[in-house]
Amino acid sequence: MCGIVGTIGTGATTQILLKGLNRLEYRGYDSAGIYVNDQDGQDYLVKTVGKIAALEAAVGPQVQGRIGIAHTRWATHGQPSVANAHPQFSGSKRFYLVHNGVISNFTALKEQYLADQAFASQTDTEVIVQMIAHFVEAEAMTTLAAFQKTLSLLAGSYALLLVDREDPEVLYVAKNKSPLLIGLAAGYNVVTSDALATYDLTTDYLELRDGEMALVRASDVTILDQQGDTQGREPIEIKVEADAIGKGTYPTFMLKEIDEQPAVMRRISQHYLPVDQPIAIDPALIQHVAQADRLYFVAAGTSYHASLVGKRLFERYAQIPAEAGVASEFGYHWPLLSAKPFFIFLSQSGETADSRQVLVEAKRRGLPTLVITNVANSTLAREADYHLLLHAGPEIAVASTKAYTAQIAVEAVLAKAVGERRQLGAAQSFDLAGQLALAANAMDEITDNHQAWDQLAAEYLGSATDAFYLGRGIDYDVSLEAALKLKEISYVHTEGFAAGELKHGTIALIEPGVPVITFITEQATADHTRGNVQEVKARGGNVLVIASEACQQAGDQIVIPTLTDELMPLVTVVCGQLLAYYATLQRGLNVDQPRNLAKSVTVE
């Protein structure tokens, strides 16, 4: 997710904007920009591609003012470029706007209202600011009225900050499905998409609700609903530590971490897949893996499920045979190894005792090892020959969410790098950066509507004591993870099964009302899985189908965007995470700290 910072009423505007952008840098971005106005007729717009350091270098000492907006952008509409970076501006250069989110009907709006307007960028954001200018300049509306009318026409998600250079005494703010906070500071105010950006300026924030807008001045804030009526709002206190280990405005860590997954995908892509450069992985590691004749994935729990996906990624794109083993079993039941084995360990914490036991034995045998983990200085990371970071940020909830999707993404990066090293066409043509961008956008779509998932959880899992997840191929792999999420936090007895195995015994457990959640994203087996769905329905099972766009049929309750088969778990698992989350919440249970479980399993 992109980052937004804005402020009004202080002479330290530029410093606040740049510091805020630096604190949001972890989100991943490809360009950045600021607009500053001194409220006396002088203003400045500075935009750059690349790191915030480039923006800081381009901001001269004269770029000062008392109102300003700033943004870090991850490209969705249009490639990374100065023209596509935010802030975007109107043709008259009267209005300046930053935007988080995606406007789904921007093309239709552009054709209807701006057919004769020249555009400087490829972004959906420019359509918003040009529409505001159109309503002010062509229809003689006030800025407020034009802002309100434009908002009423937008479909999609947005967090917006707008400055009118002819009235720089007010910052226009609005949100829908994208986070935005208004911070109340001493004699001035700030606006941000994440309190981490401004945690040293205030702990008092006003939280906008979806569909609301606000007029932010130096000394006051007015919040308006969609009808333009003023809304009362008490500030909430948000204390953010410098290391960002906090829930912010989220009620739980788990929900926050589910929602962070799009940003994690973008961050991984930014770190490991720099534009027009080689994959950013140690060439020695790539070469070592490329020389292996078999890969052995070792992990536990959620990480083991990510290993199952990793096996498929490496066999397809690196064409190296692979197998995945449960760490607690592998440690005492070693298989007959190949001639040139390579061991890959997955662990969110990097402290998993079962995995470390295998690592120690592998090193004793002189076998090469890699750890993929979220914690740079963890035990496993220190002791393995190589390590790759997930760059997922702190994961606090016991039930792992963003670490799973991060593990798959990093596995994909390494698989592609190894395949390219081996000069394999499948790897060379694999547009992984594009796929991760699509995955991030799909995750955004899924997490945008929490209420819908709350309702689905109530309908399918509300009173359930047992549940099943079904799928074939890669859908079977993610069924195991989705089932684990539900059982570990809601305490509903849940199992993930290969759909084709259902009639070989498990169908005996299907009785009227039993929830059976089925993933159908693999075109090669979709028809077979549909047949299993009919078998379940014939026995009274309460079936929820989650299908990809490529496999959808009439009656499917959930349809999600299509990615390459091996990366579909990045999207399907989010559905399982949200169903588990709301099923647990509805039971009044502790989502973040389920009974009998710990975040890091440090004993065998």
C-alpha positions as CSV (number, residue, x, y, z in Angstrom):
1,M,0.0,0.0,0.0
2,C,1.2,3.5,-0.8
3,G,1.9,6.0,1.9
4,I,0.3,9.4,2.6
5,V,1.4,12.3,4.8
6,G,-0.1,15.8,4.9
7,T,0.1,18.7,7.3
8,I,-1.2,22.3,7.7
9,G,-0.3,25.1,10.1
10,T,3.3,24.6,10.8
11,G,6.5,26.1,9.4
12,A,8.1,22.6,9.6
13,T,5.9,21.2,6.8
14,T,8.7,19.9,4.5
15,Q,10.5,18.3,7.4
16,I,7.3,16.6,8.6
17,L,6.5,15.3,5.1
18,L,9.9,13.9,4.4
19,K,10.3,12.3,7.8
20,G,6.8,10.8,7.5
21,L,7.6,9.3,4.1
22,N,10.8,7.8,5.4
23,R,8.8,6.1,8.2
24,L,6.4,4.6,5.6
25,E,9.2,3.4,3.4
26,Y,8.8,-0.2,4.6
27,R,5.5,-0.4,2.7
28,G,7.3,-0.6,-0.7
29,Y,7.1,2.1,-3.4
30,D,8.6,3.1,-6.7
31,S,8.3,6.9,-6.7
32,A,7.6,9.7,-4.2
33,G,6.6,13.4,-4.3
34,I,5.6,16.4,-2.2
35,Y,3.6,19.6,-2.8
36,V,4.2,22.5,-0.4
37,N,2.5,25.9,-0.4
38,D,3.5,28.8,1.8
39,Q,-0.1,30.3,1.8
40,D,1.3,33.5,0.4
41,G,1.3,32.6,-3.3
42,Q,4.4,30.5,-3.6
43,D,4.2,26.8,-4.0
44,Y,6.5,23.9,-4.9
45,L,6.0,20.4,-6.5
46,V,8.8,17.9,-6.4
47,K,8.5,14.3,-7.6
48,T,11.2,11.6,-8.2
49,V,11.4,8.0,-9.2
50,G,13.1,5.6,-6.8
51,K,14.1,6.0,-3.2
52,I,13.0,8.8,-0.9
53,A,16.6,9.8,-0.7
54,A,16.3,10.9,-4.3
55,L,13.3,13.1,-3.4
56,E,15.2,14.5,-0.4
57,A,18.1,15.4,-2.6
58,A,15.8,17.1,-5.1
59,V,14.0,19.2,-2.4
60,G,16.0,22.4,-2.1
61,P,16.1,24.7,0.9
62,Q,13.5,27.0,-0.7
63,V,10.8,24.3,-0.6
64,Q,9.1,25.4,2.6
65,G,5.5,26.3,3.4
66,R,2.6,25.9,5.9
67,I,0.5,23.3,4.0
68,G,1.7,20.3,2.2
69,I,1.0,16.8,1.0
70,A,3.3,13.9,0.3
71,H,3.1,10.4,-1.1
72,T,5.0,7.2,-1.8
73,R,3.6,5.4,-4.8
74,W,3.6,1.8,-5.9
75,A,2.6,1.6,-9.6
76,T,-0.8,0.3,-10.4
77,H,-2.0,2.5,-13.3
78,G,1.0,3.4,-15.4
79,Q,4.7,2.5,-15.0
80,P,6.9,4.1,-12.4
81,S,7.8,7.6,-13.7
82,V,7.8,11.2,-12.6
83,A,4.7,11.9,-14.6
84,N,2.8,9.1,-12.8
85,A,4.1,9.9,-9.4
86,H,1.9,11.7,-6.9
87,P,0.9,14.4,-6.2
88,Q,-1.1,14.6,-9.4
89,F,-2.4,18.0,-10.5
90,S,-5.1,19.6,-12.6
91,G,-4.4,21.0,-16.1
92,S,-4.7,24.5,-14.6
93,K,-2.3,23.5,-11.8
94,R,-4.7,24.9,-9.3
95,F,-5.5,21.6,-7.6
96,Y,-3.0,19.0,-6.2
97,L,-3.9,15.5,-5.0
98,V,-2.4,12.4,-3.5
99,H,-4.3,9.1,-3.5
100,N,-4.1,5.6,-2.1
101,G,-6.4,3.0,-3.5
102,V,-7.8,2.0,-6.9
103,I,-10.6,3.7,-8.8
104,S,-12.4,1.0,-10.8
105,N,-14.5,3.3,-12.9
106,F,-11.9,5.9,-13.8
107,T,-12.0,5.1,-17.5
108,A,-15.8,5.7,-17.7
109,L,-15.5,8.9,-15.7
110,K,-12.7,10.1,-18.0
111,E,-14.8,9.5,-21.1
112,Q,-17.9,11.0,-19.6
113,Y,-16.5,14.2,-18.0
114,L,-13.0,14.7,-19.4
115,A,-13.2,13.7,-23.1
116,D,-11.5,16.9,-24.2
117,Q,-9.0,17.2,-21.3
118,A,-5.3,16.5,-22.0
119,F,-3.7,14.2,-19.4
120,A,-0.1,14.3,-18.1
121,S,-0.1,10.8,-16.6
122,Q,-1.6,7.3,-17.0
123,T,-3.0,7.2,-13.5
124,D,-6.5,6.9,-12.2
125,T,-5.6,9.6,-9.6
126,E,-5.2,12.3,-12.3
127,V,-8.8,11.6,-13.3
128,I,-9.9,12.5,-9.8
129,V,-8.1,15.8,-9.6
130,Q,-9.1,16.7,-13.2
131,M,-12.8,16.1,-12.4
132,I,-12.6,18.3,-9.4
133,A,-11.1,21.1,-11.6
134,H,-13.7,20.5,-14.2
135,F,-16.6,21.0,-11.8
136,V,-15.0,24.1,-10.4
137,E,-13.9,25.7,-13.6
138,A,-16.6,24.5,-16.1
139,E,-19.6,24.3,-13.7
140,A,-18.7,27.1,-11.3
141,M,-18.9,24.9,-8.2
142,T,-17.0,25.7,-5.0
143,T,-14.1,23.5,-4.3
144,L,-16.0,21.7,-1.5
145,A,-19.0,21.1,-3.8
146,A,-16.7,19.8,-6.6
147,F,-14.9,17.5,-4.2
148,Q,-18.2,16.2,-2.8
149,K,-19.6,15.6,-6.3
150,T,-16.4,13.8,-7.5
151,L,-16.5,11.6,-4.4
152,S,-20.1,10.6,-5.2
153,L,-19.0,9.4,-8.6
154,L,-16.0,7.3,-7.6
155,A,-16.2,3.5,-7.4
156,G,-13.4,1.7,-5.7
157,S,-11.1,2.5,-2.8
158,Y,-9.4,5.8,-1.9
159,A,-7.7,7.9,0.7
160,L,-7.4,11.4,-0.7
161,L,-5.7,14.7,0.3
162,L,-6.4,17.7,-1.9
163,V,-5.0,21.2,-1.9
164,D,-6.5,24.2,-3.7
165,R,-3.7,26.7,-4.3
166,E,-6.2,29.5,-4.5
167,D,-7.4,28.6,-1.0
168,P,-4.4,27.0,0.8
169,E,-6.0,27.5,4.3
170,V,-7.7,24.1,4.1
171,L,-6.7,20.6,3.4
172,Y,-9.5,18.5,1.8
173,V,-9.5,14.9,3.0
174,A,-11.6,11.8,2.2
175,K,-11.5,8.0,2.5
176,N,-13.2,4.9,1.4
177,K,-11.8,1.4,2.1
178,S,-8.3,2.8,2.5
179,P,-6.9,3.9,5.9
180,L,-6.5,7.6,6.8
181,L,-6.0,9.3,10.1
182,I,-6.1,13.0,11.1
183,G,-3.6,13.8,13.8
184,L,-4.3,16.7,16.2
185,A,-0.9,18.3,17.0
186,A,0.0,21.4,19.0
187,G,-1.2,24.4,16.9
188,Y,-1.3,22.4,13.6
189,N,-2.8,19.2,12.2
190,V,-1.4,16.3,10.3
191,V,-3.0,13.6,8.0
192,T,-1.5,10.2,7.4
193,S,-2.3,6.7,6.1
194,D,-0.4,5.2,9.0
195,A,0.2,6.7,12.5
196,L,3.8,5.4,12.3
197,A,4.6,8.4,10.0
198,T,3.6,11.0,12.7
199,Y,3.9,9.1,16.0
200,D,6.3,11.7,17.4
201,L,4.0,14.6,16.6
202,T,0.8,13.5,18.4
203,T,-1.0,10.6,19.9
204,D,-4.5,12.0,19.3
205,Y,-6.1,11.0,16.0
206,L,-9.5,11.4,14.4
207,E,-10.4,8.3,12.4
208,L,-12.4,8.9,9.2
209,R,-15.1,6.3,8.3
210,D,-15.7,5.0,4.8
211,G,-17.5,7.6,2.7
212,E,-16.6,10.5,5.0
213,M,-14.6,13.6,4.1
214,A,-13.0,16.3,6.3
215,L,-11.9,19.9,6.1
216,V,-8.6,20.2,7.9
217,R,-7.4,23.6,8.9
218,A,-4.5,24.6,11.2
219,S,-6.8,25.1,14.2
220,D,-9.8,22.8,13.6
221,V,-11.2,19.8,11.8
222,T,-14.7,19.4,10.3
223,I,-15.9,15.9,9.4
224,L,-18.7,15.6,6.9
225,D,-20.8,12.5,5.9
226,Q,-21.9,11.7,2.4
227,Q,-24.8,14.1,2.7
228,G,-22.6,16.9,3.9
229,D,-23.8,16.8,7.5
230,T,-21.2,17.6,10.2
231,Q,-20.2,14.6,12.3
232,G,-19.0,14.7,15.8
233,R,-15.9,12.6,16.5
234,E,-13.8,12.1,19.6
235,P,-10.1,11.6,19.1
236,I,-8.6,8.2,19.8
237,E,-5.2,7.7,21.3
238,I,-2.6,5.9,19.2
239,K,0.8,5.3,20.6
240,V,3.2,3.8,18.0
241,E,6.6,2.5,18.9
242,A,9.4,3.3,16.5
243,D,9.6,-0.4,15.5
244,A,5.9,-0.3,14.4
245,I,4.9,-3.2,16.7
246,G,1.4,-2.0,17.3
247,K,-2.2,-2.4,16.1
248,G,-2.7,1.2,15.1
249,T,-6.4,1.6,14.6
250,Y,-7.0,-2.1,14.1
251,P,-8.9,-4.0,16.8
252,T,-6.5,-7.0,16.5
253,F,-3.0,-7.8,15.3
254,M,-4.3,-10.5,13.1
255,L,-6.7,-8.3,11.1
256,K,-3.9,-5.7,10.7
257,E,-1.5,-8.4,9.4
258,I,-4.0,-9.8,7.0
259,D,-4.5,-6.3,5.6
260,E,-0.8,-5.7,5.4
261,Q,-0.3,-8.6,2.8
262,P,-0.6,-6.4,-0.3
263,A,2.1,-4.1,1.0
264,V,4.3,-7.2,1.8
265,M,4.0,-8.4,-1.8
266,R,5.0,-5.0,-3.1
267,R,7.9,-4.7,-0.7
268,I,9.2,-8.2,-1.6
269,S,9.0,-7.3,-5.3
270,Q,10.8,-4.0,-4.7
271,H,13.6,-5.6,-2.7
272,Y,14.2,-8.7,-4.7
273,L,13.1,-7.7,-8.2
274,P,14.5,-4.2,-8.9
275,V,13.4,-2.8,-12.3
276,D,15.8,-3.6,-15.1
277,Q,18.3,-5.2,-12.8
278,P,19.2,-8.8,-11.9
279,I,17.3,-10.5,-9.1
280,A,18.7,-9.3,-5.8
281,I,19.9,-12.6,-4.4
282,D,23.4,-13.7,-3.7
283,P,24.7,-15.3,-6.9
284,A,26.5,-17.9,-4.8
285,L,23.2,-19.1,-3.4
286,I,21.6,-19.2,-6.8
287,Q,24.5,-21.2,-8.2
288,H,24.5,-23.6,-5.2
289,V,20.8,-24.3,-5.6
290,A,21.1,-24.7,-9.3
291,Q,23.7,-27.4,-8.9
292,A,21.4,-29.5,-6.6
293,D,19.8,-32.7,-7.8
294,R,17.0,-32.5,-5.2
295,L,15.6,-29.9,-2.8
296,Y,14.4,-30.8,0.7
297,F,12.0,-28.3,2.3
298,V,11.8,-28.6,6.0
299,A,9.3,-26.6,8.1
300,A,6.4,-26.8,10.5
301,G,2.8,-25.6,10.6
302,T,2.0,-22.7,8.3
303,S,5.6,-22.7,7.0
304,Y,5.2,-26.4,6.0
305,H,2.2,-25.5,4.0
306,A,4.2,-22.8,2.2
307,S,6.8,-25.4,1.5
308,L,4.3,-27.5,-0.3
309,V,3.8,-24.5,-2.7
310,G,7.5,-24.0,-2.9
311,K,8.0,-27.6,-4.1
312,R,5.7,-26.9,-7.0
313,L,7.4,-23.6,-7.8
314,F,10.9,-25.1,-7.9
315,E,9.8,-28.1,-9.9
316,R,8.1,-25.9,-12.5
317,Y,10.5,-23.0,-12.8
318,A,13.8,-24.5,-11.8
319,Q,13.1,-28.0,-12.9
320,I,14.7,-29.5,-9.8
321,P,12.9,-32.4,-8.0
322,A,11.7,-31.3,-4.6
323,E,10.0,-32.7,-1.5
324,A,8.6,-31.1,1.6
325,G,8.9,-32.6,5.1
326,V,7.4,-31.8,8.4
327,A,10.3,-30.8,10.6
328,S,9.3,-32.8,13.7
329,E,9.1,-35.9,11.6
330,F,12.1,-35.3,9.4
331,G,14.4,-34.8,12.4
332,Y,14.1,-38.4,13.5
333,H,13.2,-40.1,10.2
334,W,15.6,-39.0,7.6
335,P,14.9,-40.2,4.0
336,L,17.5,-41.7,1.7
337,L,19.1,-38.5,0.4
338,S,20.1,-37.8,-3.2
339,A,23.7,-37.3,-4.3
340,K,23.5,-33.5,-4.3
341,P,20.8,-32.4,-1.9
342,F,20.1,-28.8,-0.8
343,F,18.1,-28.1,2.3
344,I,15.6,-25.1,2.5
345,F,14.1,-24.2,5.9
346,L,11.1,-22.0,6.3
347,S,10.4,-20.3,9.6
348,Q,8.6,-17.1,10.4
349,S,10.5,-16.6,13.7
350,G,13.7,-18.3,12.7
351,E,13.6,-20.0,16.1
352,T,11.6,-23.2,15.5
353,A,13.2,-25.9,17.5
354,D,12.1,-28.8,15.3
355,S,13.6,-27.1,12.2
356,R,16.7,-26.3,14.0
357,Q,17.2,-29.9,15.0
358,V,17.2,-30.8,11.3
359,L,19.5,-27.9,10.5
360,V,22.1,-28.9,13.0
361,E,22.1,-32.5,11.7
362,A,22.3,-31.3,8.1
363,K,25.3,-29.1,8.9
364,R,26.9,-32.1,10.8
365,R,26.5,-34.0,7.5
366,G,28.1,-31.2,5.5
367,L,24.9,-30.5,3.6
368,P,24.2,-27.0,2.2
369,T,21.4,-25.1,3.9
370,L,19.2,-22.0,3.3
371,V,16.8,-20.4,5.8
372,I,13.9,-18.2,4.6
373,T,12.7,-16.3,7.7
374,N,11.2,-13.0,8.8
375,V,13.8,-12.3,11.5
376,A,17.2,-11.3,10.4
377,N,19.2,-12.2,13.5
378,S,17.3,-15.3,14.5
379,T,19.0,-18.6,15.3
380,L,18.3,-20.3,12.1
381,A,19.4,-17.3,10.0
382,R,22.7,-17.2,11.9
383,E,23.4,-20.8,11.6
384,A,22.4,-21.6,8.0
385,D,24.8,-21.2,5.1
386,Y,22.5,-18.8,3.5
387,H,19.4,-16.8,4.5
388,L,16.7,-14.8,2.8
389,L,14.5,-12.3,4.6
390,L,10.7,-12.2,4.1
391,H,10.5,-8.5,4.7
392,A,7.0,-9.0,6.0
393,G,7.5,-6.7,9.1
394,P,6.7,-7.8,12.6
395,E,4.0,-10.5,12.9
396,I,2.4,-10.4,16.3
397,A,-0.7,-12.6,16.0
398,V,0.0,-16.2,16.9
399,A,-1.9,-17.4,13.7
400,S,0.5,-16.6,10.9
401,T,-0.9,-14.8,7.9
402,K,1.5,-12.5,6.1
403,A,4.5,-14.7,6.7
404,Y,2.8,-17.5,4.7
405,T,2.2,-15.3,1.7
406,A,5.7,-13.8,2.0
407,Q,7.3,-17.2,2.1
408,I,5.6,-18.2,-1.1
409,A,6.6,-14.9,-2.8
410,V,10.3,-15.3,-1.8
411,E,10.3,-19.0,-2.8
412,A,9.0,-17.8,-6.2
413,V,11.8,-15.2,-6.5
414,L,14.5,-17.9,-5.8
415,A,12.9,-20.4,-8.1
416,K,12.9,-17.9,-10.9
417,A,16.5,-16.9,-10.2
418,V,17.6,-20.5,-10.2
419,G,15.6,-21.3,-13.4
420,E,17.2,-18.3,-15.1
421,R,20.6,-19.4,-14.0
422,R,19.9,-22.8,-15.6
423,Q,18.6,-20.9,-18.7
424,L,15.2,-22.4,-18.6
425,G,12.5,-20.8,-20.7
426,A,9.8,-21.2,-18.2
427,A,11.7,-19.1,-15.7
428,Q,12.9,-16.5,-18.2
429,S,9.4,-15.8,-19.4
430,F,7.9,-15.8,-15.8
431,D,6.8,-12.2,-15.2
432,L,7.0,-12.6,-11.4
433,A,7.0,-8.8,-10.7
434,G,3.8,-8.5,-12.7
435,Q,2.3,-11.5,-10.9
436,L,3.1,-10.1,-7.5
437,A,1.6,-6.8,-8.5
438,L,-1.6,-8.6,-9.6
439,A,-1.6,-10.6,-6.4
440,A,-1.3,-7.4,-4.3
441,N,-4.2,-5.8,-6.1
442,A,-6.3,-8.9,-5.7
443,M,-5.5,-9.0,-2.0
444,D,-6.6,-5.4,-1.8
445,E,-9.9,-6.3,-3.4
446,I,-10.5,-9.2,-1.0
447,T,-9.6,-7.2,2.2
448,D,-11.5,-4.1,1.1
449,N,-14.8,-5.6,2.2
450,H,-14.5,-6.9,5.8
451,Q,-18.3,-6.8,6.3
452,A,-18.9,-9.4,3.4
453,W,-16.5,-11.8,5.0
454,D,-18.1,-11.3,8.4
455,Q,-21.4,-12.2,6.8
456,L,-20.0,-15.3,5.0
457,A,-18.4,-16.6,8.2
458,A,-21.8,-16.2,10.0
459,E,-23.7,-18.0,7.2
460,Y,-21.3,-20.9,6.7
461,L,-19.4,-21.3,10.0
462,G,-21.7,-19.6,12.6
463,S,-22.7,-22.7,14.6
464,A,-20.3,-25.3,13.0
465,T,-18.4,-27.7,15.1
466,D,-16.8,-29.3,12.1
467,A,-15.7,-28.0,8.7
468,F,-13.8,-29.1,5.6
469,Y,-11.7,-27.5,3.0
470,L,-11.4,-29.2,-0.4
471,G,-9.2,-28.6,-3.5
472,R,-7.0,-30.4,-6.0
473,G,-3.4,-29.7,-6.8
474,I,-2.3,-26.3,-5.6
475,D,-5.8,-25.8,-4.2
476,Y,-5.3,-28.8,-2.0
477,D,-2.1,-27.2,-0.6
478,V,-3.9,-24.0,0.3
479,S,-6.8,-26.0,1.8
480,L,-4.4,-27.4,4.4
481,E,-3.4,-23.9,5.4
482,A,-7.0,-22.5,5.4
483,A,-8.1,-25.4,7.5
484,L,-5.2,-24.8,10.0
485,K,-6.2,-21.1,10.3
486,L,-9.8,-22.0,11.2
487,K,-9.0,-24.7,13.6
488,E,-6.2,-22.9,15.5
489,I,-8.1,-19.8,16.4
490,S,-11.8,-20.7,16.3
491,Y,-11.4,-24.2,17.6
492,V,-13.7,-25.6,14.9
493,H,-12.5,-29.0,14.0
494,T,-11.4,-28.5,10.4
495,E,-9.6,-30.6,7.9
496,G,-8.2,-29.9,4.5
497,F,-8.5,-32.7,2.0
498,A,-7.6,-33.5,-1.6
499,A,-11.0,-33.3,-3.2
500,G,-10.5,-36.5,-5.2
501,E,-9.9,-38.4,-1.9
502,L,-13.2,-37.4,-0.5
503,K,-15.1,-40.4,-1.8
504,H,-12.3,-42.7,-0.5
505,G,-13.6,-42.5,3.0
506,T,-14.0,-38.9,4.2
507,I,-17.4,-38.4,2.6
508,A,-18.8,-40.6,5.4
509,L,-18.4,-37.5,7.6
510,I,-20.6,-35.3,5.3
511,E,-24.0,-34.7,6.8
512,P,-26.6,-32.0,6.5
513,G,-25.3,-28.6,7.3
514,V,-21.6,-29.4,7.5
515,P,-19.7,-26.5,5.9
516,V,-17.5,-27.6,3.0
517,I,-15.4,-24.7,1.6
518,T,-14.0,-25.6,-1.9
519,F,-11.2,-23.9,-3.8
520,I,-11.4,-24.2,-7.6
521,T,-8.6,-22.3,-9.4
522,E,-6.8,-25.0,-11.3
523,Q,-8.3,-25.3,-14.8
524,A,-7.0,-28.8,-15.4
525,T,-8.9,-30.3,-12.5
526,A,-11.8,-27.8,-12.1
527,D,-14.5,-30.1,-13.7
528,H,-13.4,-33.0,-11.4
529,T,-13.7,-30.8,-8.3
530,R,-17.1,-29.6,-9.5
531,G,-18.1,-33.3,-9.4
532,N,-16.9,-33.6,-5.8
533,V,-19.0,-30.5,-5.0
534,Q,-22.1,-32.2,-6.3
535,E,-21.3,-35.3,-4.2
536,V,-21.2,-33.1,-1.1
537,K,-24.4,-31.2,-2.0
538,A,-26.2,-34.5,-2.5
539,R,-25.4,-35.4,1.1
540,G,-26.6,-32.0,2.5
541,G,-23.2,-30.3,2.9
542,N,-23.3,-26.5,3.0
543,V,-20.9,-25.7,0.2
544,L,-19.0,-22.4,-0.3
545,V,-17.1,-22.2,-3.6
546,I,-14.2,-19.9,-4.0
547,A,-13.2,-19.9,-7.7
548,S,-10.8,-18.0,-9.9
549,E,-12.1,-15.9,-12.7
550,A,-10.8,-18.5,-15.2
551,C,-12.7,-21.3,-13.5
552,Q,-15.9,-19.5,-12.3
553,Q,-19.4,-20.8,-12.9
554,A,-22.8,-19.4,-12.1
555,G,-23.6,-19.8,-8.5
556,D,-20.0,-19.5,-7.2
557,Q,-20.2,-17.4,-4.1
558,I,-16.7,-15.9,-4.3
559,V,-14.8,-15.2,-7.5
560,I,-11.2,-14.0,-7.3
561,P,-8.6,-12.8,-9.9
562,T,-6.6,-15.4,-11.7
563,L,-2.8,-15.7,-11.3
564,T,-0.4,-18.4,-12.5
565,D,-1.4,-21.7,-10.9
566,E,1.5,-21.9,-8.4
567,L,0.8,-18.4,-7.1
568,M,-2.9,-18.7,-6.6
569,P,-2.4,-19.5,-2.9
570,L,-1.3,-15.9,-2.4
571,V,-5.0,-14.9,-3.1
572,T,-7.0,-17.9,-2.1
573,V,-5.5,-18.1,1.4
574,V,-6.6,-14.5,2.2
575,C,-10.2,-15.8,1.8
576,G,-9.5,-18.6,4.3
577,Q,-7.8,-16.1,6.7
578,L,-10.7,-13.8,6.8
579,L,-13.3,-16.6,7.2
580,A,-11.3,-17.9,10.2
581,Y,-10.9,-14.4,11.6
582,Y,-14.6,-13.6,11.6
583,A,-15.7,-17.0,12.7
584,T,-13.4,-16.6,15.7
585,L,-14.6,-13.1,16.4
586,Q,-18.2,-14.2,16.3
587,R,-17.4,-16.8,18.9
588,G,-16.0,-14.2,21.3
589,L,-12.6,-15.8,21.3
590,N,-9.2,-14.2,21.5
591,V,-8.1,-13.9,17.9
592,D,-4.5,-12.9,18.5
593,Q,-3.7,-15.4,21.3
594,P,-5.6,-18.7,20.8
595,R,-5.4,-21.2,23.6
596,N,-2.5,-23.6,23.9
597,L,-0.5,-21.9,21.1
598,A,2.7,-19.8,21.1
599,K,4.0,-17.6,18.3
600,S,7.5,-19.2,18.3
601,V,7.7,-22.9,19.0
602,T,11.1,-23.2,20.7
603,V,10.7,-26.8,22.0
604,E,10.5,-30.0,20.1
